[in-house]
Amino acid sequence: MGEVTGTSTGTADRTAAVEPVVVPALYDATVSHVRRERITNDFSHRVYTWLVDLDRLPRLPVWLRPFARFEARDHLGDPNRSIKDNLVAWLGDQGVEVTGRVLMLANARVLGYVFNPLTVYWVHDASGALLCVVAEVHNTYGERHCYLLRTDADGRASTTKEFYVSPFLAMGGHYLMRLPRPGARLALTVALRQNGSTPFTATLSGVRTPATPAEVLRMALRRPLMPQRVSALIRRHGIALWARRVPIARRPRHVPQGGVQ
């Protein structure tokens, strides 16, 4: 068995095949961050995100494609292979054989740019039951890291923090994640536990809508340049924390995971 990084303490949700999933889909969503270390800092922003089947990526009209593209170079692995092939190869190195569909929740490229702080993959077996969940985390330094999660029936798992994300959060501790497979509603939570407290919690909640050309256009107009805005907001909030004299945590040397970076 290959190197297993970030494997959770839960067990895979074997009931996930009960509810059919509508894909491709858009989620009109709200992302919220709550910080409780040294200072209190909360914020929420409206966003939208995609849920897609990696075997059937959306085929949009030519005029809409600049507003929604999914490319392998934006995710783990070899940019010359497909997203699905790269994920299957990485999971194979972890001793996980993929025999069913893989759903991906992620931002799409908009006008040639994308930034995905968190991409979530729900990996199924041949019967349609959930096999595992992969959380792919990106930071603003161009680095990425994948956590292999065995979630319980409620989509919960715990995993050691192994990747530097924010300069205002020290390494160490563990994440408590709740990543149930999306249905009509999306409700994800990632909480960082350190030294008996929860200094940081992020949530993503939203409502599903079919990814028709009309709806894709509506989202692109209502929330223009979504990936660019996400990246800019991360930096804006970082500057605000720096201005409030929140200490900067030392950034360790990044050791790329095999098959990820």
C-alpha positions, 0 to 999 in steps of 0.5 A: 500500500502506498503512502496514506496522507491525511486518512481520517478516523471515520468509516465510509458512508455506505448509504450515499447511493440512496439519493440520486445526484443531479449533475452537472449542477450549480450551487448558489452558496454562501461561504463563511469564515469564523476566527477565534484566535487572538482576535475575533474576525467573521465574514460571509460572502456569496459565491457559486460553485459547481458539482460535476461528474468527472466522467461527464464534464459539462459541455456548454455552448461555445460562447459560454465556455470562457465562463466555465472550464475544467482543466487538469492543470488546476487540480492534482497530478499530471496536467496532460491527463484528465482530472479523473485519471489523476485522482484514480492514480493518486488513490491507487497509490493510497491503496484505494481502487476506484470502480465507480463514479467520482463527483467533484465540487469545485470552481470552474475557470472563468476567463482563463483563471481559477482558484480553488481553496477547497475541491471535494471529490466523492468517490463511489464503488461500482454499486454507487455506494460512497467509497471515500472522500478526497479534500484537495486544498490549495494555498495562495503560494501555488501549493496543493495537498490532498487529504484522504477521508473515510467519512461516517454516515453524516459525512464527518471525518477527522484528519491531522493538519499537514499543509500550510494554508494561512499565514495567520494559523500555525501548523499542528492540530487537526481538522474536523470536517463534515463533507456530506455528498450534496443533494438539493442543498450543500452544507460543508464544514471544516473546523481547525482544532488546536490545543483544545480550542477551535481557532478557525471554522469555514462553512459552505452552504447553498442551494442546487440549481441545474447547470443549464446555459441560461443558469450559467449565464445568470450566475456569471452575470450575478457574480462576475469573475467569481474565481478572481473575486475569491482570490482577491477577497482572501488577500484582502482579509489577509491584509486586514489581519496583518493590519490588526497585528495578528502574528504571522506563523512561520511557513515550513518548506513544502514537501510535495505529495507524490502524484499531487503537486 
